[in-house]
Amino acid sequence: VPSGKAGKYYIHGKIFFNDIASTDATQAIRVYKNGSQVAFGSRRTVGTAGRDATVSVSDILDLSVGDYIEIYGYTNAGSGSLGSGNPYNVFEGYKLVE
């Protein structure tokens, strides 16, 4: 957060997992503020391998000058890939006017 821009922020992330190899897998997305997890989203795919999955997370965070946000994705599905580019993977944040 730059100087003079502290306040409430809407944070959103989305990750697209393509061709999940496992028939029982978890996909997750986590939001970190200054290195600590503050929000989490997940889903589980059950059934036929080769399925796609999208996970997303949104939260409103109080951010101070110097704070930073990171988003991480995880799956235990084995092989597969991430969709590339927008609209498949999104990381966005907007300052809310109070």
Salt bridges, closest charged atoms under 4 A:
ASP24 OD1 - ARG44 NE 2.70
ASP62 OD1 - LYS8 NZ 2.93
ASP67 OD2 - LYS33 NZ 3.98
